[in-house]
Amino acid sequence: MSSPTGQTAVMDRARTILWISLAFVIGIVAGSAVAILKGKKDLEHPLIASSTLSPLVLAPPSIEDTEKIEGLKEELRQNPADYRSWLRLANLYANNGQIPLAVDAFRHYLALRPGDAEVWRTLGNFLERSGDREGAAEAFKKAAENPPGRGRKGS
């Protein structure tokens, strides 16, 4: 016959194992819930979501915006140094959720007008939201190096 003290030790060990197992399961469930909620939050942000989804998933630009985009692209083929058209094209792309194309157009604009702090900040925001932290930091640095409004004179 076993002693009551031996049975108590076995029961205490079983309870301890049960509590540890329960804590482990709760941790897994809580971690999964956080991961699911974080994933949903990322999809709620349109710039992050649009920059990570396949182009086929995104809604195409309106016919009017498509015509404007094509017109600006034609102008830029004829005059690639037209910084105003690059900026208009960048904004059209951005407004239509075509973030990689907007970033490219902003970069073309800034190659022609490197002193535009506002556009450097805008580019930094788009790069940061799309996960390019290094590029964003560089863009914000360029924005800080240029006084506000300096790059827009004459536009």
PAROTOR-237979 format. One record per residue (C-alpha): residue in three letters; x, y, z; residue number from 0. Coordinates in steps of 0.001 Angstrom, whole numbers, padded with zeros to 6 digits. Layout:
BEGIN
REC   r      px      py      pz   k
REC ALA       X       Y       Z NUM
...
This chain:
BEGIN
REC   r      px      py      pz   k
REC MET  000000  000000  000000   0
REC SER  001315  003426 -000799   1
REC SER  001587  006103  001764   2
REC PRO -000658  009162  001714   3
REC THR  002440  011364  001409   4
REC GLY  003506  009566 -001797   5
REC GLN  000064  010004 -003326   6
REC THR  000089  013699 -002450   7
REC ALA  003461  014169 -004163   8
REC VAL  002190  012431 -007314   9
REC MET -000975  014555 -007310  10
REC ASP  001043  017753 -006788  11
REC ARG  003309  016821 -009711  12
REC ALA  000269  016084 -011893  13
REC ARG -001305  019443 -010983  14
REC THR  001950  021249 -011764  15
REC ILE  002191  019555 -015162  16
REC LEU -001464  020386 -015816  17
REC TRP -000954  024100 -014974  18
REC ILE  002194  024301 -017095  19
REC SER  000375  022666 -020013  20
REC LEU -002573  025010 -019596  21
REC ALA -000276  028068 -019542  22
REC PHE  001468  026789 -022690  23
REC VAL -001844  026359 -024530  24
REC ILE -003052  029819 -023444  25
REC GLY  000241  031300 -024691  26
REC ILE -000176  029656 -028085  27
REC VAL -003787  030822 -028392  28
REC ALA -002899  034386 -027345  29
REC GLY  000057  034515 -029728  30
REC SER -002087  033271 -032600  31
REC ALA -004769  035861 -031843  32
REC VAL -002200  038663 -031846  33
REC ALA -000753  037445 -035179  34
REC ILE -004213  037289 -036756  35
REC LEU -005178  040750 -035494  36
REC LYS -001870  042238 -036655  37
REC GLY -002387  040742 -040111  38
REC LYS -005872  042262 -040320  39
REC LYS -004553  045652 -039200  40
REC ASP -001875  045608 -041942  41
REC LEU -004535  044960 -044577  42
REC GLU -006638  047863 -043274  43
REC HIS -003886  050337 -044170  44
REC PRO -004384  051031 -047887  45
REC LEU -000799  051973 -048710  46
REC ILE  000675  048895 -047097  47
REC ALA -002011  046640 -048485  48
REC SER -001766  048029 -052003  49
REC SER  002000  047807 -052033  50
REC THR  001998  044141 -051044  51
REC LEU -000918  042808 -053098  52
REC SER -000570  041486 -056610  53
REC PRO -001324  044115 -059280  54
REC LEU -004140  041831 -060452  55
REC VAL -005895  042195 -057092  56
REC LEU -005921  046010 -057211  57
REC ALA -008768  047845 -058876  58
REC PRO -007601  049481 -062089  59
REC PRO -007547  053273 -062366  60
REC SER -010660  054927 -063752  61
REC ILE -010839  055503 -067493  62
REC GLU -010306  059217 -066888  63
REC ASP -007202  058601 -064759  64
REC THR -005896  056049 -067266  65
REC GLU -006224  058651 -070022  66
REC LYS -004446  061243 -067862  67
REC ILE -001657  058772 -067062  68
REC GLU -001195  057840 -070706  69
REC GLY -001198  061518 -071712  70
REC LEU  001458  062349 -069134  71
REC LYS  003561  059366 -070200  72
REC GLU  003406  060595 -073800  73
REC GLU  004418  064115 -072706  74
REC LEU  007332  062647 -070771  75
REC ARG  008465  060550 -073750  76
REC GLN  008693  063797 -075712  77
REC ASN  010138  065866 -072846  78
REC PRO  011624  063728 -070044  79
REC ALA  012904  066847 -068258  80
REC ASP  009355  068126 -067591  81
REC TYR  009428  067928 -063798  82
REC ARG  005833  069154 -063464  83
REC SER  004575  066197 -065500  84
REC TRP  006632  063791 -063386  85
REC LEU  005009  065181 -060249  86
REC ARG  001500  065010 -061720  87
REC LEU  002161  061423 -062841  88
REC ALA  003476  060477 -059393  89
REC ASN  000381  061897 -057728  90
REC LEU -001959  060136 -060158  91
REC TYR -000236  056815 -059499  92
REC ALA -000350  057403 -055737  93
REC ASN -004038  058325 -055807  94
REC ASN -004763  055100 -057689  95
REC GLY -002822  052906 -055251  96
REC GLN -000024  052187 -057736  97
REC ILE  002642  052830 -055122  98
REC PRO  005715  051338 -056853  99
REC LEU  004952  053405 -059975 100
REC ALA  004337  056507 -057847 101
REC VAL  007676  056018 -056073 102
REC ASP  009436  055713 -059425 103
REC ALA  007795  058898 -060749 104
REC PHE  008609  060793 -057519 105
REC ARG  012244  059739 -057949 106
REC HIS  012278  061037 -061548 107
REC TYR  010846  064337 -060334 108
REC LEU  013430  064593 -057553 109
REC ALA  016253  063872 -059967 110
REC LEU  015174  067081 -061729 111
REC ARG  014169  069067 -058608 112
REC PRO  016321  067700 -055757 113
REC GLY  015607  070634 -053451 114
REC ASP  011894  069894 -052947 115
REC ALA  011677  068957 -049262 116
REC GLU  007932  068313 -049433 117
REC VAL  008291  065700 -052165 118
REC TRP  011252  064095 -050350 119
REC ARG  008977  063731 -047281 120
REC THR  006184  062311 -049415 121
REC LEU  008579  059820 -050989 122
REC GLY  009881  058911 -047517 123
REC ASN  006348  058230 -046307 124
REC PHE  005588  055952 -049261 125
REC LEU  008876  054080 -048866 126
REC GLU  008344  053652 -045134 127
REC ARG  004811  052335 -045590 128
REC SER  005976  049860 -048203 129
REC GLY  008709  048528 -045909 130
REC ASP  011799  050213 -047409 131
REC ARG  013087  051707 -044169 132
REC GLU  016553  052467 -045579 133
REC GLY  015125  054304 -048576 134
REC ALA  012694  056155 -046317 135
REC ALA  015487  057246 -043980 136
REC GLU  017497  058559 -046940 137
REC ALA  014463  060453 -048283 138
REC PHE  013739  062000 -044866 139
REC LYS  017406  062985 -044584 140
REC LYS  017190  064744 -047980 141
REC ALA  013996  066496 -046837 142
REC ALA  015762  067762 -043723 143
REC GLU  018686  069064 -045797 144
REC ASN  016399  071287 -047879 145
REC PRO  014391  074203 -046510 146
REC PRO  010627  073802 -047050 147
REC GLY  009320  075289 -050295 148
REC ARG  012740  075786 -051899 149
REC GLY  012273  073163 -054606 150
REC ARG  008849  074367 -055746 151
REC LYS  009822  077890 -056795 152
REC GLY  009027  078411 -060401 153
REC SER  006596  075498 -060552 154
